[in-house]
Amino acid sequence: MRSSGKHCWVTYKCGHTLCVKTWRPIAKDIDYRFALARNPYSRLVSFYADKMLHIDGGHATRNGVSLDDYAGRSKVSKIAYLIYFKQVVEYHLNLNCDQVNNLTVDPLSRDQLDNLSFKSFCYMLNDEIIKSGDAHMRRQTDFSPTVLPYSPRGPEEDIPTGFYNPTGKTPPADFFNDIIWLEDLPECFQIPAEKLGVEIEMDNKKLLTKTAHKTTKLDSLNTTENAWDKPNAFWWQNGGFPTDYSIMYDDELKELVYNLYKDDFDYFGLEKGQFRK
């Protein structure tokens, strides 16, 4: 977790770009801090959709692959695997292991990753990988506000001195006057806006133009059976994900992700299996 301005704290996959552009320019003479958090269950689905599958198609297009060429999209998606799961390969190959939770490690010969389901993706994670992995998969409570860089793209502009906890550690939850939720955008931004006495853009479409990406969500997919086991091509063919991320989980997967991200659940006061939306 890291400061995005005098009053706002946020982590990657929790609207970081949006917060930097919306809240960093605001520095009132008021001792008020809030954190924009995300439900760990939803955050992981979003990571899978955007970083593993590139559901919006931009990655495929930039590589000259047609959006209906699912085999081609699978190949270019392996680039994402190498970027975001490089630690998985190195960690397990160093241990001379051939399997990561029954998934082949070798990035050039893994049929499982050609048809990667959300459940298979989650089983690729473990505590060591999460701690040392890319910022998007690390726990929200792991981030130090003084650590730069923490983006695959490199360091961003420096945070002004005094805008973060000088201990270099994520502060306790009571450090914040309010914790608001990405799932509640745009209405949740009204809470800090009123506390700070400022006016901000509250049109969700305009707000979302400030973010780096937006996963297409379709109500029609909310009735998908066994959504957690659907391969990547299923989501590409449908052009998006359910609006209700809870259908991406069965009880086994809820337990797995809860244990992997228990620190976040405890920090934000969330129960196992609890979704905000």
Backbone as CSV, one residue per row, in Angstrom:
resi,resn,N_x,N_y,N_z,CA_x,CA_y,CA_z,C_x,C_y,C_z
1,MET,0.837,-1.186,0.000,0.000,0.000,0.000,0.879,1.245,0.000
2,ARG,0.511,2.213,-0.808,1.369,3.381,-0.980,0.532,4.626,-1.177
3,SER,1.082,5.748,-0.768,0.379,7.002,-0.921,0.269,7.391,-2.389
4,SER,-0.892,7.902,-2.755,-1.079,8.486,-4.087,-1.342,9.984,-3.980
5,GLY,-0.958,10.556,-2.882,-1.161,11.970,-2.635,-1.201,12.224,-1.142
6,LYS,-1.502,13.423,-0.758,-1.508,13.754,0.665,-2.596,13.005,1.419
7,HIS,-3.730,12.788,0.774,-4.888,12.237,1.470,-5.238,10.818,1.068
8,CYS,-4.714,10.323,-0.036,-5.169,9.051,-0.606,-4.063,8.003,-0.644
9,TRP,-4.397,6.806,-0.237,-3.511,5.654,-0.331,-4.187,4.586,-1.184
10,VAL,-3.374,3.815,-1.908,-3.949,2.833,-2.816,-2.867,1.831,-3.202
11,THR,-3.258,0.677,-3.735,-2.304,-0.289,-4.253,-2.656,-0.609,-5.694
12,TYR,-1.731,-1.299,-6.374,-2.008,-1.706,-7.743,-3.196,-2.649,-7.783
13,LYS,-3.917,-2.588,-8.890,-5.171,-3.297,-9.111,-6.260,-2.769,-8.186
14,CYS,-6.092,-1.588,-7.696,-7.129,-0.954,-6.882,-7.349,0.476,-7.358
15,GLY,-7.332,0.698,-8.667,-7.582,2.030,-9.190,-6.442,2.992,-8.973
16,HIS,-5.205,2.499,-9.002,-4.051,3.348,-8.726,-3.961,4.526,-9.688
17,THR,-4.079,4.249,-10.988,-3.988,5.328,-11.975,-5.088,6.353,-11.755
18,LEU,-6.285,5.870,-11.492,-7.418,6.752,-11.236,-7.156,7.644,-10.031
19,CYS,-6.615,7.077,-8.956,-6.372,7.858,-7.738,-5.267,8.887,-7.935
20,VAL,-4.214,8.495,-8.644,-3.127,9.440,-8.896,-3.660,10.668,-9.630
21,LYS,-4.481,10.449,-10.645,-4.980,11.563,-11.454,-6.084,12.354,-10.763
22,THR,-6.844,11.696,-9.895,-7.953,12.374,-9.232,-7.536,13.052,-7.934
23,TRP,-6.738,12.365,-7.104,-6.493,12.835,-5.748,-5.116,13.446,-5.519
24,ARG,-4.140,13.102,-6.336,-2.802,13.668,-6.087,-2.781,15.191,-6.152
25,PRO,-3.543,15.841,-7.040,-3.501,17.307,-7.065,-4.129,17.976,-5.845
26,ILE,-4.845,17.205,-5.031,-5.572,17.779,-3.891,-4.728,17.652,-2.630
27,ALA,-4.403,18.769,-2.025,-3.613,18.792,-0.801,-4.192,19.867,0.117
28,LYS,-5.215,19.499,0.849,-5.869,20.442,1.760,-5.158,20.445,3.111
29,ASP,-5.304,21.541,3.836,-4.713,21.657,5.162,-5.634,20.963,6.176
30,ILE,-5.824,19.675,5.937,-6.710,18.863,6.764,-6.012,17.533,7.023
31,ASP,-6.027,17.086,8.277,-5.415,15.816,8.625,-6.429,14.704,8.355
32,TYR,-6.503,14.315,7.092,-7.482,13.306,6.677,-6.831,12.362,5.678
33,ARG,-7.000,11.059,5.904,-6.438,10.051,5.010,-7.485,8.973,4.738
34,PHE,-7.513,8.525,3.499,-8.385,7.402,3.171,-7.634,6.427,2.273
35,ALA,-8.085,5.191,2.269,-7.500,4.157,1.425,-8.565,3.630,0.478
36,LEU,-8.183,3.473,-0.781,-9.046,2.807,-1.749,-8.592,1.356,-1.821
37,ALA,-9.442,0.446,-1.383,-9.110,-0.970,-1.325,-9.952,-1.744,-2.335
38,ARG,-9.604,-3.010,-2.491,-10.397,-3.879,-3.355,-10.563,-5.245,-2.709
39,ASN,-11.741,-5.810,-2.858,-11.974,-7.150,-2.361,-10.949,-8.103,-2.990
40,PRO,-10.219,-8.879,-2.181,-9.184,-9.752,-2.749,-9.705,-10.735,-3.785
41,TYR,-10.926,-11.218,-3.606,-11.498,-12.130,-4.600,-11.654,-11.432,-5.951
42,SER,-12.217,-10.234,-5.939,-12.430,-9.493,-7.182,-11.109,-9.079,-7.804
43,ARG,-10.163,-8.706,-6.977,-8.857,-8.248,-7.460,-8.162,-9.334,-8.262
44,LEU,-8.280,-10.594,-7.802,-7.597,-11.680,-8.482,-8.277,-12.013,-9.813
45,VAL,-9.604,-11.932,-9.859,-10.308,-12.137,-11.127,-9.892,-11.061,-12.126
46,SER,-9.793,-9.835,-11.653,-9.403,-8.727,-12.514,-7.993,-8.926,-13.055
47,PHE,-7.094,-9.398,-12.206,-5.723,-9.664,-12.653,-5.717,-10.728,-13.748
48,TYR,-6.463,-11.787,-13.534,-6.548,-12.866,-14.523,-7.105,-12.342,-15.843
49,ALA,-8.174,-11.566,-15.774,-8.820,-11.070,-16.992,-7.922,-10.109,-17.755
50,ASP,-7.297,-9.190,-17.037,-6.546,-8.134,-17.713,-5.118,-8.525,-18.048
51,LYS,-4.440,-9.165,-17.123,-3.011,-9.427,-17.308,-2.714,-10.790,-17.922
52,MET,-3.524,-11.797,-17.601,-3.294,-13.126,-18.165,-3.984,-13.295,-19.519
53,LEU,-5.233,-12.799,-19.621,-6.007,-13.019,-20.835,-6.047,-11.804,-21.757
54,HIS,-5.705,-10.622,-21.229,-5.813,-9.397,-22.032,-7.182,-9.364,-22.708
55,ILE,-8.213,-9.417,-21.877,-9.565,-9.606,-22.379,-10.015,-8.490,-23.317
56,ASP,-9.438,-7.302,-23.179,-9.848,-6.193,-24.046,-9.286,-6.321,-25.466
57,GLY,-8.363,-7.261,-25.671,-7.843,-7.519,-27.003,-6.687,-6.641,-27.444
58,GLY,-6.314,-5.664,-26.630,-5.251,-4.746,-27.021,-3.924,-5.430,-27.258
59,HIS,-3.598,-6.408,-26.403,-2.313,-7.101,-26.528,-2.255,-7.884,-27.832
60,ALA,-3.365,-8.546,-28.176,-3.414,-9.299,-29.431,-3.278,-8.368,-30.630
61,THR,-4.020,-7.272,-30.614,-4.000,-6.326,-31.727,-2.606,-5.759,-31.944
62,ARG,-1.940,-5.415,-30.854,-0.586,-4.851,-30.970,0.399,-5.860,-31.531
63,ASN,0.084,-7.131,-31.405,0.956,-8.175,-31.934,0.455,-8.738,-33.257
64,GLY,-0.503,-8.033,-33.882,-0.982,-8.430,-35.195,-1.825,-9.683,-35.204
65,VAL,-2.471,-9.996,-34.073,-3.289,-11.198,-33.966,-4.762,-10.812,-33.988
66,SER,-5.543,-11.476,-34.814,-6.977,-11.237,-34.888,-7.651,-11.643,-33.581
67,LEU,-8.673,-10.907,-33.179,-9.334,-11.198,-31.909,-10.060,-12.535,-31.921
68,ASP,-10.408,-13.043,-33.094,-11.064,-14.351,-33.143,-10.083,-15.500,-33.397
69,ASP,-8.794,-15.195,-33.362,-7.750,-16.215,-33.466,-7.330,-16.590,-32.048
70,TYR,-8.066,-17.532,-31.454,-7.845,-17.843,-30.055,-6.507,-18.544,-29.809
71,ALA,-6.075,-19.357,-30.760,-4.762,-19.990,-30.627,-3.661,-18.931,-30.656
72,GLY,-3.826,-17.952,-31.545,-2.857,-16.866,-31.613,-2.862,-16.018,-30.361
73,ARG,-4.046,-15.745,-29.821,-4.132,-14.957,-28.594,-3.504,-15.706,-27.426
74,SER,-3.656,-17.025,-27.437,-3.040,-17.818,-26.379,-1.526,-17.698,-26.422
75,LYS,-0.978,-17.673,-27.633,0.478,-17.562,-27.772,0.983,-16.228,-27.248
76,VAL,0.300,-15.139,-27.612,0.781,-13.837,-27.149,0.522,-13.667,-25.655
77,SER,-0.483,-14.378,-25.127,-0.732,-14.300,-23.688,0.399,-14.931,-22.889
78,LYS,1.171,-15.814,-23.519,2.312,-16.403,-22.822,3.360,-15.346,-22.480
79,ILE,3.347,-14.261,-23.239,4.237,-13.150,-22.895,3.880,-12.618,-21.520
80,ALA,2.572,-12.512,-21.262,2.126,-12.052,-19.946,2.572,-13.022,-18.864
81,TYR,2.467,-14.299,-19.163,2.928,-15.295,-18.191,4.399,-15.069,-17.844
82,LEU,5.215,-14.836,-18.861,6.641,-14.653,-18.629,6.918,-13.387,-17.828
83,ILE,6.119,-12.349,-18.084,6.310,-11.085,-17.370,5.871,-11.201,-15.912
84,TYR,4.660,-11.687,-15.704,4.070,-11.651,-14.373,4.373,-12.890,-13.545
85,PHE,4.715,-14.013,-14.215,5.003,-15.234,-13.497,6.436,-15.692,-13.688
86,LYS,7.294,-14.767,-14.056,8.705,-15.104,-14.208,9.240,-15.718,-12.916
87,GLN,8.756,-15.206,-11.788,9.212,-15.724,-10.510,8.789,-17.181,-10.312
88,VAL,7.632,-17.561,-10.860,7.169,-18.938,-10.735,8.158,-19.878,-11.408
89,VAL,8.518,-19.547,-12.631,9.434,-20.378,-13.392,10.779,-20.472,-12.693
90,GLU,11.355,-19.329,-12.337,12.681,-19.322,-11.736,12.692,-20.043,-10.391
91,TYR,11.688,-19.777,-9.576,11.653,-20.357,-8.232,11.601,-21.869,-8.278
92,HIS,10.722,-22.411,-9.128,10.536,-23.848,-9.154,11.609,-24.565,-9.968
93,LEU,12.132,-23.925,-10.997,13.223,-24.556,-11.728,14.480,-24.612,-10.872
94,ASN,14.664,-23.607,-10.032,15.804,-23.629,-9.126,15.711,-24.782,-8.131
95,LEU,14.466,-25.199,-7.843,14.263,-26.329,-6.947,14.202,-27.652,-7.713
96,ASN,14.435,-27.560,-9.041,14.370,-28.738,-9.902,12.999,-29.401,-9.869
97,CYS,11.954,-28.576,-9.753,10.590,-29.093,-9.774,10.029,-28.970,-11.183
98,ASP,9.218,-29.924,-11.571,8.589,-29.899,-12.889,7.159,-29.396,-12.826
99,GLN,6.610,-29.324,-11.640,5.200,-28.973,-11.514,5.006,-27.830,-10.534
100,VAL,4.036,-26.974,-10.829,3.556,-25.979,-9.874,2.086,-26.304,-9.654
101,ASN,1.795,-26.984,-8.535,0.408,-27.377,-8.273,-0.213,-28.060,-9.494
102,ASN,0.527,-29.004,-10.061,0.069,-29.814,-11.201,0.027,-29.057,-12.522
103,LEU,0.601,-27.873,-12.586,0.709,-27.154,-13.856,2.157,-27.156,-14.309
104,THR,2.371,-27.457,-15.589,3.733,-27.491,-16.113,4.388,-26.127,-16.003
105,VAL,5.627,-26.087,-15.543,6.333,-24.831,-15.371,6.913,-24.313,-16.682
106,ASP,7.455,-25.219,-17.488,8.128,-24.822,-18.721,7.200,-23.971,-19.586
107,PRO,7.523,-22.683,-19.826,6.604,-21.804,-20.546,6.462,-22.157,-22.014
108,LEU,7.291,-23.035,-22.536,7.216,-23.378,-23.958,6.481,-24.695,-24.202
109,SER,6.145,-25.423,-23.161,5.476,-26.703,-23.348,4.441,-26.933,-22.255
110,ARG,3.438,-26.088,-22.194,2.419,-26.217,-21.165,1.040,-26.052,-21.791
111,ASP,0.434,-27.175,-22.123,-0.903,-27.148,-22.706,-1.906,-26.516,-21.754
112,GLN,-1.638,-26.670,-20.439,-2.569,-26.118,-19.468,-2.696,-24.600,-19.615
113,LEU,-1.591,-23.942,-19.947,-1.622,-22.493,-20.073,-2.221,-22.042,-21.392
114,ASP,-2.270,-22.938,-22.363,-2.960,-22.616,-23.613,-4.467,-22.567,-23.408
115,ASN,-4.936,-23.221,-22.353,-6.364,-23.259,-22.045,-6.583,-22.866,-20.592
116,LEU,-5.909,-21.820,-20.186,-5.828,-21.458,-18.774,-7.178,-21.029,-18.212
117,SER,-7.658,-21.761,-17.229,-8.874,-21.376,-16.517,-8.504,-20.528,-15.310
118,PHE,-9.489,-19.869,-14.735,-9.223,-19.049,-13.557,-8.767,-19.917,-12.394
119,LYS,-9.379,-21.076,-12.245,-8.996,-21.956,-11.140,-7.560,-22.427,-11.291
120,SER,-7.182,-22.825,-12.507,-5.794,-23.242,-12.735,-4.827,-22.107,-12.449
121,PHE,-5.215,-20.902,-12.849,-4.395,-19.730,-12.581,-4.171,-19.555,-11.081
122,CYS,-5.236,-19.683,-10.293,-5.113,-19.498,-8.844,-4.219,-20.559,-8.217
123,TYR,-4.274,-21.777,-8.756,-3.446,-22.846,-8.205,-1.976,-22.698,-8.582
124,MET,-1.663,-21.751,-9.447,-0.262,-21.463,-9.746,0.379,-20.626,-8.645
125,LEU,-0.435,-20.045,-7.788,0.063,-19.150,-6.754,0.419,-19.919,-5.491
126,ASN,1.391,-19.414,-4.785,1.657,-19.866,-3.422,2.251,-18.691,-2.652
127,ASP,2.495,-18.880,-1.377,2.917,-17.769,-0.526,4.218,-17.148,-0.995
128,GLU,5.171,-17.976,-1.386,6.475,-17.466,-1.812,6.347,-16.626,-3.076
129,ILE,5.540,-17.091,-4.007,5.355,-16.380,-5.269,4.653,-15.048,-5.039
130,ILE,3.640,-15.051,-4.196,2.893,-13.820,-3.927,3.796,-12.777,-3.275
131,LYS,4.633,-13.199,-2.347,5.508,-12.260,-1.639,6.551,-11.644,-2.558
132,SER,7.069,-12.446,-3.502,8.160,-11.973,-4.346,7.709,-11.605,-5.746
133,GLY,6.411,-11.744,-6.017,5.931,-11.583,-7.375,5.673,-10.144,-7.778
134,ASP,5.084,-10.027,-8.953,4.726,-8.731,-9.501,3.751,-8.004,-8.577
135,ALA,3.759,-6.676,-8.650,2.939,-5.861,-7.762,1.453,-6.187,-7.855
136,HIS,0.993,-6.598,-9.030,-0.433,-6.847,-9.216,-0.923,-8.080,-8.469
137,MET,-0.030,-8.996,-8.124,-0.455,-10.210,-7.442,-0.058,-10.210,-5.967
138,ARG,0.726,-9.236,-5.551,1.115,-9.183,-4.141,-0.066,-8.778,-3.273
139,ARG,0.052,-9.041,-2.003,-1.018,-8.670,-1.074,-1.105,-7.147,-0.978
140,GLN,-2.295,-6.644,-0.813,-2.470,-5.201,-0.701,-1.780,-4.655,0.539
141,THR,-1.657,-5.464,1.562,-1.032,-5.032,2.809,0.484,-5.143,2.781
142,ASP,1.061,-5.660,1.698,2.513,-5.859,1.640,3.274,-4.603,1.243
143,PHE,2.615,-3.669,0.594,3.345,-2.583,-0.032,3.842,-1.558,0.970
144,SER,5.105,-1.241,0.833,5.666,-0.134,1.600,5.469,1.157,0.820
145,PRO,5.049,2.226,1.473,4.843,3.481,0.755,6.125,4.109,0.263
146,THR,7.280,3.629,0.725,8.543,4.252,0.338,9.302,3.434,-0.703
147,VAL,8.742,2.323,-1.155,9.440,1.468,-2.110,9.163,1.924,-3.538
148,LEU,10.215,2.243,-4.272,10.124,2.582,-5.693,11.265,1.869,-6.419
149,PRO,11.074,1.318,-7.619,9.788,1.242,-8.292,8.980,0.043,-7.809
150,TYR,7.690,0.050,-8.086,6.910,-1.152,-7.811,5.939,-1.416,-8.946
151,SER,6.288,-0.927,-10.129,5.491,-1.156,-11.324,6.341,-1.837,-12.374
152,PRO,5.762,-2.745,-13.168,6.536,-3.351,-14.255,7.060,-2.315,-15.240
153,ARG,6.416,-1.152,-15.272,6.827,-0.110,-16.208,7.919,0.783,-15.628
154,GLY,8.295,0.557,-14.376,9.340,1.374,-13.791,8.778,2.398,-12.823
155,PRO,9.629,3.193,-12.174,9.190,4.133,-11.142,8.326,5.248,-11.709
156,GLU,7.412,5.696,-10.885,6.610,6.855,-11.245,7.216,8.079,-10.558
157,GLU,6.553,9.214,-10.723,7.102,10.414,-10.108,7.132,10.250,-8.596
158,ASP,8.087,10.893,-7.974,8.244,10.743,-6.528,7.035,11.294,-5.791
159,ILE,6.721,10.628,-4.691,5.680,11.142,-3.808,6.286,12.269,-2.976
160,PRO,5.629,13.444,-2.885,6.188,14.542,-2.095,6.474,14.127,-0.661
161,THR,7.551,14.617,-0.119,7.947,14.296,1.247,6.819,14.624,2.216
162,GLY,6.580,13.711,3.145,5.550,13.927,4.144,4.199,13.367,3.765
163,PHE,4.068,12.858,2.545,2.782,12.329,2.097,2.597,10.868,2.484
164,TYR,3.592,10.285,3.158,3.465,8.879,3.503,4.031,8.638,4.893
165,ASN,3.710,7.479,5.430,4.192,7.094,6.742,5.706,6.880,6.690
166,PRO,6.497,7.664,7.401,7.958,7.587,7.294,8.554,6.284,7.816
167,THR,7.736,5.411,8.446,8.284,4.147,8.933,8.613,3.213,7.790
168,GLY,8.081,3.483,6.591,8.332,2.605,5.460,7.523,1.328,5.500
169,LYS,6.490,1.272,6.345,5.654,0.086,6.451,4.196,0.461,6.200
170,THR,3.446,-0.514,5.716,2.013,-0.270,5.576,1.433,0.009,6.952
171,PRO,0.731,1.108,7.131,0.242,1.482,8.455,-0.916,0.606,8.894
172,PRO,-1.239,0.611,10.183,-2.417,-0.133,10.642,-3.687,0.455,10.043
173,ALA,-4.728,-0.341,10.027,-5.966,0.087,9.382,-6.527,1.358,10.008
174,ASP,-6.306,1.558,11.325,-6.855,2.754,11.970,-6.056,4.015,11.642
175,PHE,-5.002,3.878,10.829,-4.286,5.048,10.307,-5.192,5.860,9.391
176,PHE,-6.181,5.186,8.794,-7.068,5.830,7.830,-8.373,6.262,8.489
177,ASN,-8.817,7.424,8.101,-10.128,7.887,8.552,-11.251,7.112,7.875
178,ASP,-11.008,6.748,6.616,-11.998,5.967,5.866,-11.292,4.959,4.972
179,ILE,-11.894,3.801,4.834,-11.498,2.835,3.813,-12.678,2.686,2.871
180,ILE,-12.460,3.016,1.601,-13.516,2.922,0.609,-13.154,1.829,-0.392
181,TRP,-14.122,1.447,-1.227,-13.953,0.249,-2.042,-14.104,0.537,-3.515
182,LEU,-13.166,-0.022,-4.279,-13.198,0.130,-5.723,-14.510,-0.373,-6.305
183,GLU,-15.061,-1.415,-5.687,-16.325,-1.964,-6.168,-17.473,-0.967,-6.048
184,ASP,-17.290,0.072,-5.229,-18.360,1.047,-4.997,-18.196,2.333,-5.802
185,LEU,-17.246,2.344,-6.758,-17.096,3.525,-7.609,-18.350,3.727,-8.456
186,PRO,-18.720,4.988,-8.738,-18.021,6.224,-8.347,-18.496,6.794,-7.019
187,GLU,-19.596,6.232,-6.475,-20.217,6.845,-5.296,-19.266,6.953,-4.107
188,CYS,-18.357,5.981,-3.974,-17.473,5.988,-2.810,-16.561,7.201,-2.782
189,PHE,-16.261,7.795,-3.944,-15.404,8.979,-3.967,-16.076,10.186,-3.308
190,GLN,-17.380,10.117,-3.166,-18.084,11.228,-2.539,-17.734,11.342,-1.058
191,ILE,-17.351,10.227,-0.451,-17.010,10.238,0.981,-15.790,11.121,1.244
192,PRO,-14.618,10.861,0.630,-13.483,11.768,0.870,-13.704,13.159,0.297
193,ALA,-14.464,13.271,-0.789,-14.716,14.601,-1.360,-15.432,15.486,-0.353
194,GLU,-16.422,14.949,0.344,-17.152,15.733,1.352,-16.270,16.046,2.552
195,LYS,-15.460,15.067,2.971,-14.569,15.297,4.124,-13.540,16.388,3.823
196,LEU,-13.101,16.449,2.570,-12.075,17.415,2.174,-12.673,18.714,1.638
197,GLY,-13.979,18.734,1.446,-14.626,19.937,0.942,-14.237,20.272,-0.479
198,VAL,-14.148,19.241,-1.331,-13.769,19.458,-2.726,-14.833,18.841,-3.630
199,GLU,-14.827,19.281,-4.867,-15.689,18.692,-5.873,-14.832,17.921,-6.864
200,ILE,-15.248,16.701,-7.182,-14.525,15.896,-8.158,-15.515,15.345,-9.168
201,GLU,-14.983,14.859,-10.278,-15.824,14.271,-11.311,-16.489,13.006,-10.773
202,MET,-17.822,12.957,-10.846,-18.537,11.806,-10.328,-19.235,11.009,-11.425
203,ASP,-18.978,11.365,-12.675,-19.513,10.592,-13.788,-18.613,9.378,-14.000
204,ASN,-19.170,8.178,-13.836,-18.340,6.976,-13.874,-17.629,6.801,-15.214
205,LYS,-18.295,7.150,-16.310,-17.663,6.997,-17.613,-16.456,7.912,-17.748
206,LYS,-16.581,9.146,-17.240,-15.449,10.063,-17.299,-14.348,9.643,-16.336
207,LEU,-14.746,9.118,-15.180,-13.749,8.634,-14.237,-12.921,7.511,-14.854
208,LEU,-13.600,6.616,-15.546,-12.913,5.454,-16.087,-11.980,5.794,-17.231
209,THR,-12.161,6.961,-17.847,-11.216,7.364,-18.894,-9.852,7.682,-18.300
210,LYS,-9.787,7.850,-16.986,-8.515,8.140,-16.333,-7.733,6.867,-16.003
211,THR,-8.346,5.712,-16.147,-7.679,4.476,-15.787,-6.995,3.864,-16.994
212,ALA,-6.071,2.933,-16.707,-5.301,2.312,-17.785,-6.125,1.297,-18.569
213,HIS,-7.116,0.693,-17.934,-7.909,-0.324,-18.607,-9.240,-0.484,-17.893
214,LYS,-10.145,-1.175,-18.563,-11.425,-1.519,-17.947,-11.871,-2.855,-18.524
215,THR,-12.063,-3.849,-17.670,-12.521,-5.150,-18.118,-13.989,-5.088,-18.494
216,THR,-14.332,-5.517,-19.697,-15.725,-5.560,-20.117,-16.481,-6.581,-19.276
217,LYS,-17.605,-6.158,-18.711,-18.414,-7.032,-17.869,-19.813,-7.133,-18.460
218,LEU,-20.335,-8.354,-18.505,-21.620,-8.610,-19.143,-22.543,-9.347,-18.187
219,ASP,-23.741,-8.781,-17.959,-24.725,-9.448,-17.109,-25.094,-10.820,-17.650
220,SER,-25.054,-10.973,-18.964,-25.456,-12.230,-19.592,-24.567,-13.397,-19.189
221,LEU,-23.358,-13.102,-18.671,-22.430,-14.163,-18.282,-22.583,-14.580,-16.826
222,ASN,-23.482,-13.917,-16.093,-23.653,-14.224,-14.670,-24.254,-15.599,-14.412
223,THR,-24.806,-16.237,-15.451,-25.380,-17.575,-15.285,-24.448,-18.667,-15.799
224,THR,-23.209,-18.318,-16.089,-22.234,-19.295,-16.581,-21.989,-20.383,-15.543
225,GLU,-22.186,-21.622,-15.929,-21.962,-22.729,-15.010,-20.479,-23.059,-14.912
226,ASN,-20.035,-23.323,-13.682,-18.630,-23.680,-13.441,-17.681,-22.691,-14.110
227,ALA,-17.951,-21.418,-13.899,-17.174,-20.364,-14.558,-15.692,-20.465,-14.233
228,TRP,-15.362,-20.959,-13.053,-13.961,-21.057,-12.637,-13.155,-22.025,-13.493
229,ASP,-13.844,-22.947,-14.169,-13.156,-23.939,-14.991,-13.157,-23.607,-16.485
230,LYS,-13.744,-22.488,-16.869,-13.810,-22.150,-18.290,-12.426,-21.742,-18.795
231,PRO,-11.993,-22.254,-19.962,-10.674,-21.887,-20.498,-10.669,-20.469,-21.040
232,ASN,-9.487,-19.971,-21.306,-9.350,-18.596,-21.775,-10.185,-18.312,-23.021
233,ALA,-10.249,-19.268,-23.956,-10.982,-19.044,-25.204,-12.468,-18.791,-24.967
234,PHE,-13.011,-19.357,-23.897,-14.425,-19.122,-23.582,-14.676,-17.640,-23.330
235,TRP,-13.787,-17.015,-22.564,-13.964,-15.597,-22.228,-13.671,-14.719,-23.432
236,TRP,-12.687,-15.091,-24.242,-12.421,-14.339,-25.472,-13.618,-14.400,-26.413
237,GLN,-14.206,-15.583,-26.526,-15.347,-15.742,-27.418,-16.536,-14.898,-26.957
238,ASN,-16.703,-14.778,-25.651,-17.820,-14.006,-25.111,-17.500,-12.525,-24.949
239,GLY,-16.235,-12.166,-25.102,-15.851,-10.762,-25.101,-15.925,-10.055,-23.775
240,GLY,-15.844,-10.793,-22.678,-15.870,-10.143,-21.379,-15.997,-11.143,-20.251
241,PHE,-16.307,-10.603,-19.063,-16.445,-11.396,-17.850,-17.787,-11.097,-17.196
242,PRO,-18.222,-11.950,-16.263,-19.482,-11.668,-15.559,-19.389,-10.361,-14.782
243,THR,-20.510,-9.695,-14.625,-20.531,-8.538,-13.728,-20.425,-8.998,-12.274
244,ASP,-20.865,-10.212,-12.011,-20.814,-10.798,-10.672,-19.592,-11.706,-10.589
245,TYR,-18.495,-11.173,-10.041,-17.261,-11.949,-9.966,-17.370,-13.143,-9.026
246,SER,-18.375,-13.176,-8.165,-18.474,-14.279,-7.211,-18.720,-15.615,-7.912
247,ILE,-19.270,-15.594,-9.135,-19.530,-16.864,-9.810,-18.244,-17.489,-10.344
248,MET,-17.128,-16.773,-10.257,-15.840,-17.329,-10.671,-15.251,-18.255,-9.609
249,TYR,-15.944,-18.400,-8.474,-15.415,-19.166,-7.351,-16.358,-20.287,-6.938
250,ASP,-15.796,-21.478,-6.742,-16.501,-22.503,-5.989,-15.959,-22.472,-4.563
251,ASP,-16.490,-23.304,-3.684,-16.078,-23.258,-2.279,-14.591,-23.567,-2.109
252,GLU,-14.093,-24.495,-2.899,-12.670,-24.847,-2.827,-11.787,-23.657,-3.160
253,LEU,-12.176,-22.898,-4.172,-11.383,-21.755,-4.609,-11.498,-20.592,-3.622
254,LYS,-12.663,-20.431,-3.031,-12.814,-19.401,-1.994,-11.860,-19.671,-0.837
255,GLU,-11.757,-20.938,-0.452,-10.857,-21.318,0.642,-9.404,-21.064,0.257
256,LEU,-9.035,-21.463,-0.952,-7.659,-21.280,-1.421,-7.257,-19.813,-1.406
257,VAL,-8.053,-18.954,-2.021,-7.705,-17.539,-2.141,-7.754,-16.854,-0.779
258,TYR,-8.705,-17.256,0.065,-8.757,-16.703,1.422,-7.458,-16.985,2.173
259,ASN,-6.960,-18.208,2.076,-5.720,-18.561,2.772,-4.516,-17.850,2.171
260,LEU,-4.500,-17.693,0.853,-3.386,-17.004,0.203,-3.341,-15.528,0.577
261,TYR,-4.504,-14.919,0.725,-4.593,-13.473,0.963,-5.235,-13.157,2.313
262,LYS,-5.019,-14.031,3.272,-5.661,-13.861,4.585,-5.277,-12.544,5.244
263,ASP,-4.033,-12.112,5.067,-3.620,-10.838,5.663,-4.495,-9.688,5.172
264,ASP,-4.836,-9.708,3.896,-5.694,-8.656,3.340,-7.114,-8.766,3.881
265,PHE,-7.639,-9.991,3.931,-8.988,-10.178,4.465,-9.065,-9.663,5.900
266,ASP,-8.072,-10.007,6.711,-8.063,-9.569,8.110,-7.915,-8.059,8.222
267,TYR,-7.013,-7.481,7.438,-6.750,-6.039,7.495,-8.004,-5.241,7.180
268,PHE,-8.741,-5.672,6.165,-9.922,-4.931,5.729,-11.215,-5.418,6.373
269,GLY,-11.102,-6.380,7.291,-12.279,-6.835,8.016,-13.258,-7.621,7.156
270,LEU,-12.739,-8.420,6.232,-13.586,-9.225,5.351,-13.571,-10.683,5.797
271,GLU,-14.705,-11.344,5.659,-14.814,-12.746,6.005,-14.509,-13.623,4.792
272,LYS,-14.184,-14.869,5.055,-13.998,-15.831,3.973,-15.285,-15.958,3.175
273,GLY,-15.158,-15.865,1.854,-16.327,-15.979,0.996,-17.116,-14.690,0.825
274,GLN,-16.646,-13.597,1.439,-17.389,-12.333,1.384,-17.027,-11.526,0.160
275,PHE,-18.025,-11.158,-0.604,-17.885,-10.270,-1.745,-18.650,-8.992,-1.443
276,ARG,-18.145,-7.889,-1.944,-18.875,-6.635,-1.774,-19.932,-6.473,-2.845
277,LYS,-19.609,-6.951,-4.078,-20.576,-6.931,-5.161,-20.415,-8.187,-5.986
